[in-house]
Amino acid sequence: MTTELTRPPLRAPEAESLVAFLDFHRDLLRRKTEGLTQEQLAQTLAPSTMTLGGLLKHLALVEDNWFSVVLLGNPDAEIWQPVDWESDPDWEWRTAADDSPEFLRDLFDESVDTSNRIIREVLDADGLDRLSVKESRRENGHFSLRWIILHMIEEYAQHNGHADLLRESIDGRTGE
């Protein structure tokens, strides 16, 4: 099964365009990781320790953090709560090799589904200018939903480039 890519519309309102580009990059990651075994998802490309499974788990964490924790002020999702991030800041990257492809894809898809629900609710209530509950640690102030969506597009674009290299080293597949 090949993941269908959600193509962003050429002309649409700002919020619809931003969410469509985010969905495009989410689908791109799904496509780059589909059909692989646990061993393939755990394969590295020297000198990096990054894996495709680690990307899925990391981006599930990032989805939860930005939309649920930072934007809404919720606690971390249950899966992340017992992690001692201070002593193991790369926990999601390191532990993904122990997870099945089904677990990683389900975790990623559940995080994306939750984020999409939050985005829809916030857009309906307040629009792109809604400010986050949590403030930036680097600058004074709160993030807008617009900034968070743009940051997530940037995050996916960067990691989809990594996914291209990793996938090509596994079976030669590249591109969309």
Secondary structure, DSSP 8 states (H G I E B T S, - for coil): ---------SS--HHHHHHHHHHHHHHHHHHHHTT--HHHHT---TT----HHHHHHHHHHHHIIIIIIIIT-----GGGTT--TTT-TTHHHHHGGGS-HHHHHHHHHHHHHHHHHHHHHHHHHT-TT-EEEEE-SSSSSEEEHHHHHHHHHHHHHHHHHHHHHHHHHHHS----
